[in-house]
Amino acid sequence: MDSRRPPLTPAYATLPEYLRHWADVTPDRRAFTFVDHPTPDSRGVHRTLTWRRLDVRVRALAARLAEEAGPGDRVALLCPQNTEYVTGFLAALAAGLVAVPLYPPGLPGHADRLARVLADARPTVILTTSQVLREVRGFCVREYSGQGAPARIVAVDQVPDGAGEGWRPLTPEKSATAYLQYTSGSTRVPAGVEITHANVVANAQQALTAYGADTQPVTCVGWLPLYHDMGLVLSLAAPAVRGALSVLMDPAAFLHQPVRWLRLLTAHPHAVSAAPNFAYDYCASAVTEGQKADLRLHGVTALINGSEPVRPGTADRFHAAFAAQGIAPDTHCPSYGLAEATVVVSAARPGKPLRRFALDRDALAAGKALPAPPDDAGAVLLAGCGTPAGQRLRIVDPAARTALSEGEVGEIWVQGPNVGRGYWAQDELGRRVFGAEFAGEVDMADRGGWLRTGDLGTVLEGQLVVTGRLKDLLVVDGRNHYPQDIEATIQEAHPAVRRDRLAAFAVPGGDSERVAVVAEHLRTARLADIDVPALARAVRAAVSARHGLRLADVVLVPPGTVPRTSSGKVSRALTRARYLEGAYGSQRDGAAEGASR
């Protein structure tokens, strides 16, 4: 039986040490549960590892890995989302190797990225499972053809328990690289962030404290992929540090039936869970009244929203949809983070009201966060992302490298024990991003290397407010425009536009840049049944009225057409590249004005 009161959390330097501790102290407590949904109507098949059983499996696999690779070699995880993924990741760390969290080659739309990452990481061993072993072998034969010796492939579930007998676990240096967290590639070619053992333990502790899980009983419930930075920390690292139960689900199971996530939140009191912005809107729109009948959400501790930026309307729609099921408004925790800082940087704390800021659109584009009436058409509504989680944060003029005052918009710089050591095999880029320094004379406290996040934000009333990506910023006729702000206007302009499945980006046009948009239509509508010219007129009128911007092109495409990163975010860079290649040429609204291909 599980005790609801968590045991005291010790202080160790690495995740394998925490695993051995919990296996010794609480061997029969549940550690990780994977809930499988083998059929469309399945309510879930639970597969659980206790701390003792997990330790046995990790020892066996670590011993096998030690036979195949040496310290510092990379081990790529091409496992489906299940307990074998957890075992493989921890075994790589226990063997003194460098894990590379990835995914099987069958993940739709991401085979090219997987090939690029494998070519960059050059793993010695690839871990997978019997379920996808043939698929992985076929992929490796194609990718490694003519490139020398391929990586050795090991199926996690085919390694017998006895392989770990007599194996002595290593204790890696806390400063050694534990894994490479490849960035999503939403704004650049994927790069592997070197996360040390100390980094991941520090960020797990920071997250536990930020979300009230360091002293209270919690269950981590998640469907985010384990190759994603938030999925890895919240569903694997934090539970390992805390000795808490982690309940996992496949992302595809959520996408097929979002109510499955809410049922797990119902089944596990004191649940802490994370999801991007679209997931909350998806639940609010897709979960039926009949499905809501058996949901009890009053026991949820924290719902983390890590989208950039976080919009209050999303939280409002979610809580309105599930108020009768007991969800408390103060469970929503807007947060900010990035792979270069392991993941969590700043977070709103559970139990406190959502902080809302209505800002003047024109002033914000000019770099000033000035208040505006919330009902003003020119207002941008953003949520506060709380305060730094055990680290330091500054808002900086990116060109002058000087700190800005409260209410001024600049680049977010971060410093703390969770910040990674750099980029794998990209020393020069690593020095520019991870070793930033302020110009001129600065206080002693602000000296040393800072992480340049590439994100824009400001501090208001002590809260971090994220406004967008520096590289995504659109400059048209000398004025700045945030693409996500334009996208928010477009998805409200016509009911056929699919929420959070569109991209606004710059295209060449005459003497200055222009802005084009590619948007998916609703799954419930057929493209042939939509009056595309009327939709385009509505979109153009809304953008013109709210942003003073004339769109160069409006393209409506079927669901699933707009490319996304491996973490689920819309990839504006790839959408733009495909647009310029003419990939959406047959689906234009017929009123493009000067956009070149």
N, C-alpha and C positions, 0 to 999 in steps of 0.2 A: 504493500500500500504506500502511496505517496503522501508525505506530510505536506500540508499546504504552507507551513512556515518554512522559508528557505534556510538552509544552513549558512553559517557564517562564511563569507568569501575570503579566502586567504590571498596572499600577494605572491604571485609568481611572475616570471619574466616571459614565458612562452605559453602558447596554447596547449602543446603536448603535456607540459607540467600540470596544467589545470585538469586535463583529462585524467592523468594518473591519480591526481588528488581525489577527484570525485569518484573514480573507480574504487579507491581504497575506503573512502569515508561513507559514501552512499551508493554502494554497488548495485542495489536493486531498484533505485529510483529510475524512472523513465528519463531518458536523455533526448532522443530524437524520434519523432513519429512522422512517417510519411503517409499521407492519405491519398491513396490511388483511386482513380475513377475510371475503371476499365470499360464501362459502357456509358452511353449518354444519360441513362436514367439512374446511374449508380449514386448512392448516397455516401459512398466512400468506404474503401477497404483500408484498415489501419495496419501499418507495419512498424513495429517499435523496437528500438535498441535501448537497453539499459546502459548505465555507465560502465558496468562490468563487461557487458557484451561488446560495447563499442571499443573498449580498451583491448579486448582479445582480438577483434578484427583489425584494429589499427596496428597492433604489434605484428600480426601475421603479414599484413601488406607492407609495413615498413621494412621488415626483414627481407621480403622479396625485392623491394625497391633497392635496398642496400646492395643486393647482388647484381643489380642491373646498372647502377649509376653511382657516381661519387659525389662528395659534398659540393654543393653549388650547382650541380647539374639541374636542368629544368625538367619538370614533370608536368605535361599538359593533361588536363582533365577534360575528356570528351565523353562525360557520363550524362545520362538523363538526370533530371531532378529527382533524387531519391536518397535513401540513407547511404548507398554506395558512394555517392558524391561526397558526403560528409566524411566517410571513412577514408576515401582517397586523398582528400585535402589534408586531413590531419596526419595521415601516414607519411605523406611527402614531407611535411614539416618535421615529424618525429625522426625521419631518416636523415635529416640535415640537408634536404634537397629544396629546390625552389619550385613551388607550385605555380601553375599557370591556369587559373580557372577559366574554362571555355565551355563549349557545348558540342553536342554531336553534329556531324555535317548535314543532317537532315533538317536542321532548323531553317524554315523557309526564308529565302532572301539573304542569307548570311554566309553562304559557302565561300564566296570570294574573300570576305573579311577574315574568315577562319583560316583560309590558306595564307593570307598576308601575315596574320599574327603568328602562325606556326613557322613561317619563313623567318620572321624576326626573332622569335624566342629560341628557335633551334632546340627543341626538347630532345633529351636522350630517351625518355620513356613517355608513352602515351597511355593513360589509364582510361578504361572504358568498362562496359558491362556486357554480359552475354547477349542482352537484348539488342544491342546495336553493334556488336562486334564485327559482323560481316560488312555493315555499312562503313564503319571506321576503317577497316582494312582496305576496302575498295577505294575510299577517298585517299588514303595514304599511298596506295600504289600509283594512283594518278598524279598526286602532288609531288611525290619523291622520285618519280621516274627521271632518270638521268641526273639526279642531284646527289649521288653518293649514297652512303648507307642510310636507310630509313630508321626512324625511331622504333624502338621495340614496343610492342603493344601488349599490355597486360589487362586482362579482365578482372576487375576487383572481386567479383563474386565467385571466381574460379580459383582463388588462392585459398588453400585449406587453413583452418585454424592452427594446425600443427606447425605451420611455417614459422610461427613466432616463438616456438619453444627454444629457450636458451639464448634468444636475442636480447642484447643489452641495449636499452634505449639511450639515445644520445640526448644531450642537453645543449642545443645550439646557442651560440652567443646571441644575446638580445639585439645586438647591433647588426646581425647578419640578415640578409634578405630572406624573408619568409615566402613571399609570393610576388608575382608580377600581375598587377591589376591593369589590364588594358583599358584605355579610355574608350568611350563609346564611338568616337569618330564623328560626332555631330558637327564639329567645326574644323576638323583636321584629320589627317591620316592617323589611324590608331597608334598609340604609343604606350609602352609598358611602364607603369609606375612601379618603382621598386619600394615595396612595403616591407619594413623590417618586423621582426618579432616584437620589438618594443612598440613600434607604431600601432600594430593591430591590437595588442593588449591595452595600450593607452586609449585608443578610440573606443574599444568595447566598454571600458570603464567609464569613459566620458558619456557614451550613449546611455548606459545603464543609469547613471546619475541624472542626466538630463530628463529622462522619461520616467523617473520615479521608480526605477526597477532595482536600485542598489540595496534597498533595505526592505522592500515590500515583496510579497509573493507575486510572481508574474509568470505568464506563459507567453513565449514569443510565437505568434501565429503569422505565417508568411507564405505568399505565393510568388514573390519576386524571385527571379532566377538567382541561383547561387553564384553564377559568374558575374553578377551585377554587384557593384560595391556595397549598396545598401542591403541587398539580399544576403551577401556573405557576412557582413558585420552583424546585422540584426538577427539573422536566423541561424548563424553558426558560431561566430566568435563571441558575441555577447552571452548567449546561453552557456557556452563552454566556460567562460570566465565566472559566470554567476552560479553555475550548477542548476540552471533552470531548464524546464522542458521547452523544446522547440518543436512546433507542429508545422510541417511543410506540406505544400500542395504544388502541383505542376502549374506553371503560368497558363498553359493551354486549357487546363480544367477551369480556371477562373474565367478565361475569355469565352468559353463555351457556355458556362452558367455562373454568372457572378454571385448568385445566391450561395454557392458553395463556400465562398470565403466568409460570408456572414454567418453561415451555419457553424463554421469552426469557431468564430468569435463567440457565438452563443454557447457552444459546448465547453469553452475554456474560460472561466472567470479570470479577471485580472489580466486580460489579454493586451499585449502591446503588438501593434502591427503597422506596417508602412505600405503605402501605395502612391503612385504618381497621380497627378491631378485628374487625368481622364478616368481613372478607375472609380473615383467617387461619383463623377457624373454618370458613368456607365451603370453603376449600381442604382442610382436614383431613377434612371430612365428605363432600365431593363428588368429589374426585379418586380414581379407581379404582386398584386394584393394577396393572391392565394399563397404565394411563396413566403410572404411576410408573416403569415399567420403563426408559424412556429418559431419565429425569431425572437430572442430575448437578449437585447444588447445593452442592458443597464450595467452589466459587469465589466464592460470594456474600460481599460485604464487609459490607453493612449492610441490615437490614430494619427500616424505621421504622414505629412504631405510634403514631399521633397521637390516638387516642381519649382521651376524658376521662371518667372516669379509666381508666387502663390496668390490666387485671387479669392477674396472672401466669398464671392458668389458660389463657388464650388462647395465650400463647407456649408453654406446656407441651404443649398439644394439637397445635399446629402442628409443633413439633420432634419430638414422639413419632411423628406421622404420617409425617414425612419424614427421620427419622434414618438410615434405610437408604440414602437418596439423598445423604447426606453433608452435610446442613445442620448447621452448628455452632451450639450453644446460645448462644454469645456474639455471634451476629450480630443478635439482636433488640435494637432500640434504642427503648425507650419514650421519647416526646417530648411536649412541650407547646408549644402555640402558638396564635395567633389572627390574624385578618385585620388587626386594628388594629396589630399589630407586624410587618406584612408577612406573616410566618407563624411562623418558628421562634423560640422563646424559650429553651427549655431542652431538653437532650437527653442521654440516656445514650450513652456512647461505645461503638463496636463493639470487640470483643475483650475486653470485660469482662463478668463474670457479671451476670445480671439481679438487681437489688436488690429484695428482697421484704420487705414489711412486713405483719405481722398485727396489726391494731389492734382494740381493744375497741369494739364497736358503740355502746354507750350513751355511753361517754366521747367518742367521735368526734361523736356527735349533739350533745353538750354543748360542743363546741369544743376538746376535748383529744385529742391523738393518743397514747394510752397502749398499750403492747404487750399482746398477748394470745397465748395458745397457738395456733399455726396450725390445730390440729385442733378448737379450741373452736367450738361452733355459734354463739357470739356474736361471733366474729372476722370482721372485714372484711379481705380480702386485697387489697392494692394493690401496684403496682410503682412504684419510684422513677423519676422522669423526668430523672435526671441533674442537671447543673449548668447555670447560664445560659450561653448561647452568645454570648460577647462583649457582654454587656449586664448591667444590674443588676436585682436582683429583691428585693422585700421582701414579707413577710406582714403585713397591716395589719388592725386592727380597723376595719371599714368605717364604723361609726357615730362612733367617737371619733377616727378618722384618726391612730391611734398605732401604731407598729411593735410587733409581737408577738414573743415569744421562740420558740426552737426547740421544736416539739411543740405549739404553740398553732395552732388553725385560724383562718384569716382570709382576707380577700380578697388575691389576688395583684396586686401593683403592679409595673410594669415601666418601666425607663428605658433608652434606648439609641438609637444612630443608625438603627436599623431601625424605630422607632416612627413611625407615620404622622403627618401634620400635622393631621388632623381629619376631620370628616365633610363630604361635599359638600353645600353649601347648608343645613347645620344647625349654625350657629356656636355656638349656646347649648349644644346637646348635646355638641358637640365640646369646648367648654371644660370641661364637667363631667367628661367621660371622659378627655380627653388632658391636662388641666391640673391634676390633683389635687395637693394639697400637704398635708404633715403638719401637724397642729395643734401649737401651742406652739413652744418652742425646740427646734431640731433641729440635728444636725451639719451643717457646711457641705456635706458630701458628699451629704446627703439633701435638700438644697433644690432648688428648681426643679420644673417640671411632671413629674408621673408619670402613666402610663397606668393607669387603673382597668380591670382586665380583666373584672370581674364573675364571675370564677371563684374558687372556694374551694380552699385548699390549706394545706400546712404544710411545714416543712423538718425532715427527720429524718436525722441522720448525714450532713449536707451535701447530701442529695438532696431535690429538690422532689417532693412527693407531692400530686397533685391529687385532691381529694375530691368535687368537683361544681360545679354552677352555683349562684350566689347566688340567681338569680331562680327556679330550679327547686326550691329547698328547700321541702319540705312541713312545715308546722307543724300537728300534730294534738294537741289536749289539752295544749298547752304543750311538746311534745317535737318535736325536729327529726328529719326522716327524709330521706335522700337517695333520690330516685326511682330512680336507676340501681342502688342497693343492693336496693331492693324488686324491681326488674325482674330482677336476677340471681337472686334467690330464686325468683321465679315460673317462670323458664325452666328451672329445675332440678326444679320440683315435679311436672311431668307431661311425658312424652315427646312429646306432640302439640303442645306450645308451640314455636313457631319461634324460634330463638335470635336475639337482637338485633333483633326485629321486634315490639316491644311498647312501650307507654307507660303509666307510672303518673303520675297527676296529681291535683290537688285539685279537689273539687267542693263546692258548698254543701250543708250538711246540718244543719238544726237550729241549735244555738247555736255550732257550730264547724265547721271544715272537715272533710271526709271524704276518703278516697282511693278512686279508681276506677282500673281498669286495662283497657286494650284490647289484646288480643294476637292475633297471627296464628297460625293453625295450620300445620303442616308442609305443604309442597307435595305430599308423597307421601300425604297423608290427605285424605279427603273429609269436609266438615263433617257430612254426614248420618250418617257412620259413627262419629263421635266421641260418646262419652257426655259431653255438655257439663256436665250437673249434677255428674257425678263429677269431671270436670276442675276445675270451679269449687270443689268441696269440697276437693280436694287443694291447690289454690292458696291458698284461704283458710286452711287449716290450717297450711301452710308459712309464710305471712306472719305469722300470729298467733303461731306458736311462735318464730320468729326475730326478729320486730320488735315483738311485743306490739301489733299493729295489726289492727283489724277493717276489712276492705275493704268499702266501700259497694257496689261493683259489680264484676263480672268479666264481660267481654265477649270472646267468641271470634269472630274474623272471618277471612275467606278471605285467602290470601296476596296481597300487594299492596294491601291495604286501608288499613293504617296509613300515614299520609302521611309523606313524608320531605322534608328540605330539598334544595336543589340540590346540596349536597355529600354527600348520601347518609345523613345522620344522621336518626334519627326525630325528627319535629317534635312534641314534647309539647304545645306551645301550640295547634297546628292540630288535633291529635287531640282535645284537650280541647274546643275550640270546636265541632268536629263532634259530639262526644258530647253536649254541652249542647243542640245544635240537634236532637238526636234521630236523627242519621244512623245510629246503630247500634242503634236501638230494637228491631228485630226479631231481633237476635242476642244479646240479654242472656241471662244464665244463669238468670233467673227468681228470683233470691234477693237482689235489690238491697235495701238497707236504708237508706231515707231519702235517697238521692241525688236531688236535684231536677234537672229538665230546664230 
